[in-house]
Amino acid sequence: MNRREFLKSAAVAGTVLTVPSAMVLLAGRLEAAVRPDLCVVHGKAPAASVQAALDGLGGIGRFVARGDIVVVKPNIGWDRPPEYAATTNPELVAAVVRLCIDAGAKRVKVFDHTVSDARRTYRQSGIAGAAAAAGAEVSFTDDRKFREMKIGGETLKTWPIYTEAVEADKLINIPIAKVHGTSRLTLGMKNLMGVMGGWRGRIHQRIDGSLVDLAAFVKPALVIIDAVRILTANGPQGGDLDDVKRFDTIVISADQVAADAYGATLFGLKPADLGCVRLGRQAGLGTANLEKLNIRKIDL
């Protein structure tokens, strides 16, 4: 019997707290107190790395409950194979899908509103095949499923958003870390543009504020930054292997701002160098000061 089951059964039975049960409560509080805010795992196998990272955060069960409908949102935007670091690593996506299913998820959906032709990007990225083999429902976005929604942000007031992204019980955001000409980097908040419809180029004039508003509206349960390979130039679609650097790293946090703040350091930048990180902190969306975070680093 785990701690949650113990406390539930005790409550049903009307059990008065005794010293042992009080110790169980204390142990739970201590465990939560020392649990890291962010995990960084370095290892050659993406599946093992994401498992280790989630274990460090307390396990997939903290984020996915039995019966949940889960959206796993990678970057499938470009017609590039994985080695060009324009799209999320397919092994990582498949590993997350399997972990969600193992946690009891009722359904796991994988999709992205692509920039290049969806049929080519899904195939070329390797994500469609890997995610489907892991048990996900892989689909192209359907224009009929975008609905104008009230974002209510400082910059983004309303926008057509993919209904399946917001109606799911949980959304897990899995961006690939890469440079971008407008937002400087593509990390977690930028990757959420894949649930937007309409002409997304319109938000580029006020990109950082728009990304923060979108992130506050979508509220992913978890951000898993794919830094197995990072794209260091000519983003977001790349096309030259000389622009790709192999890091074999996974960054994971439930704090969107913290994840992107740490992601900036992979490129030799400070968190404050990213407008969405600065504005996200000011909006109370998360923590940008890495020194205030409990960060666990794991080498496999």
N, C-alpha and C positions, 0 to 999 in steps of 0.2 A: 504494500500500500504506500503510495507517495504522500507527500505532505498535504496536498490539496484534498485527496480522498480522505485522509485521516481527519482533517478539520471538518469536512463536510459531514462525515459519519458521526463525529462527536456532537456537532450542532443538532443533527436530527435526533440523536438519542438524548439530548438535553444534558450532555455531560458537563459537569462543572470543571473549569480549567484546573488542572493539577500541575504540579511542578514539571513532569515530563512534557505535557502539552504546551505549557508556557515556554519550555525550552525549544520546542519545535517552532513556535512562533518567532522566538528570538533568532533561531538559526535561519529562518526564512528572511528576516529583516537584515541579518548580517550578510547573507548571500546577495541580496539585492544591493546592499551598500557597496560591496566590493566588485559587483558586476561591471565590466568595462562599458564605456559609452561607445567605443569604436574598436574594431579588431582589424588588424592588418596582418595578412598571412602571405608568406613567401614560400612558394613551392612549385614544383614542375607540373603537378597534376591538378587542374582546376577543380575537379570533383572533390579531391581530398582537401584542397584549400578552403573551399566554401563550407565543407563539413566542419573543419576545424574552427573556422571563423564563427559559424553559428553555435557550435558547442561553447565557444568562448563567451558568447552573448547570452547563454542560457538555454540554447537548443531551439530548433525550429518550432517547437510547441509553444514558445512564447509569442509567436507571430502568426501561426496558422492553427486554427482549431478544427476539430473533426466536423465534417459537414460543410466547411467553408467552400465557397466558389472563389477561386484565386486567379487573378490576372498576373502573369509574368510578362513584364514589358521590357524586352531587349531593344537594342537599336538594330533594325533591319532595313535601314533607310537607303542603302546604296548597293549598286551592282558590283560588289567586290567579294572575292574569296577571303576567308578569315585572316590569312597572313598579311593582308594589307591594312589591318587594324582600323577599318572604317565601320565595321559592324561588330556586335557583341560576339564573344567567343562561343561557338555552339556547344562545346563540352560543358561550359559553365551553365548555360541555359538549361541543358538537359539535366544536369546535376540538381539544379534548383527545382525543376519540375518533379523529379523523383523524390526529393526531400518533402515537398508539399504533399505529394500523394502518400508517402509514408506517414506523414503527420495526420492523415485522415481527410484530406481535402476531397470534397465531393467531385469537383471538376477543376481542372487547371487549363486556363486559356492563354494562348500565346498569339499576339498580333502586333502590328505596327502600321501606322499610316506612312507609307514609304515615300521617298522622293523619286527614286528610279522606279521602273516598272516592277510591280509587286511580285509577279511570277518569277522574274529573273532574280530579284534580290532575295526572295525567300529561298530559292534554290542555291544561288551562288554563295550566300552567306553560310550555308550548311545548317542554318537554324531550323528550317522547316522539318528536314529529315530527322535531326537529332532530337528536337522537342517532341515530335510525333512518336518516335521510337520510345521515348521516356514515358509516354502516356498522356501528353498534352493534346488539347483540341487546338489545332493550328488553323487559323483562318485569315483571309484577307479582310481588310476593313471594308464595310459596306456603307456607301454614302447615305443610305436611308437610316442608318443608326447614329448619325451625328445629329445632335439636338442643341439648339440655342439654349445656353444655360447662363444663369446669373452668377457670375464669378464674384462680383462684389468687392473687387480689389481696388487699390489706389490707382493702378494703371489700367488693368484689364477689368472692364465692367461686365460685359457679356461676351460669350464666344460659343460657337458650335463645338461640343465635346462628344467624344464617342461614348455612347450610353453604357456599353459593356464595361468600360473602364471605371465608371463611377458607381455602377450598380453591383459590382462584385463585392464580396465581403472583405477581401484584401487585395491590394495591388503591391507587387514587388517590382521595384524599378531596377533594371540591370543595364546601365549605360556602359559603353566603352569609353575610356579616357582618351581624348584627342583634342587637338587644337581646332579652333573655329575662327573664321575671319571676323565675325560680328560680336560674339560673346566671349571671345578670346579662347575659352575652352568649352568643350562639351563634356559635361559630367551629369550628375543626377537631375538637377532641375531642368537643364536644357533637354535632356532625353524625354521629358514629359510632353514635349511638343508633339510627340508621336500619337497623342490621344486627341489632338486638335484637328478640326476640320477647317474649312474656309481657306482663305489666302493667308497662309502663315507668315509670308514675307512682310505683312503689314505691321507685325509686332516688332520687327527688327529696328524700327526707329526708337523704340523704348524697350529694348530687349530685356534688360535686367529687371526692371520693375514688373514687366509682364510675366517673366519666369517665376518670380517670387509669388505673384498673385495666383498663378496656375498651380504652383506647388502647394500653396496653402489650401487651395480648393480640392485638389486631387487627394492629398494626404496619403502617400504611399506608406505601407506598414514597415517597409524596409528598403534601404538603398544598398545595392551591391555593385561597387565599381569594378569593372573588368579592366585590370591593368596587366593582364597576361602579356599583351602587346599594347603599346601606346603609339599613337600617331603624332609625331612631333612637328610636322610641317605639312602645308598644302591640305589642311582639313577643310571641310569635314569628310570629303570623299577620298582623299589621297589618290594613290595610283602608282607610287614609287616606293619600292621596298627599302630604299635608302632613308626614307622618312620614318621608318618603323623601328622602334626600340623595344627589345624584349625585357620585361620586368618580372614576369611570373609572379604577379602580386594580385591579391584580392583585398579590397577595402570595403568594410561592411558596417553599417550603423542604422539605427532607427531614426537618427537625427539627420535630416536632409542637409542642413547647413554644415554640420560637422563633417559629413561625408565629402561634400564638395570642397570644404576648407582643406581637408587632408589631401584630396585629389589634386589641388593646386600645387602642393609641394612636390608632387611627382614630376612636375615640369620646371622645378626650380623657382616657382612663384610663391608669394605669400598669400594667405587667404584673402587679405584685404585687396589684393590685385584684381579680384573678381568682383564685379559689381553686384551680381546676384547674391554672393556670400555677404557682402556688406549690408545690402538691403534686407536680406533674409534675417540677419541678426537684428537689425533695427526693428523689423516687423515682429520679432519674438518667435520666429519660426524655428530657431535652433541656436546652437553655440558655435561661434566662429573662432574663438580663442582656443587654440589647441592645447595651450598650457593648462587650461582649466578642465580638460577632458581626461578621463581615465582611459588611456589607450593601451591595448594589449597587442604586442607584436609577437608573432609566432613564425618560426622557421621550421619547415618540414623537411 
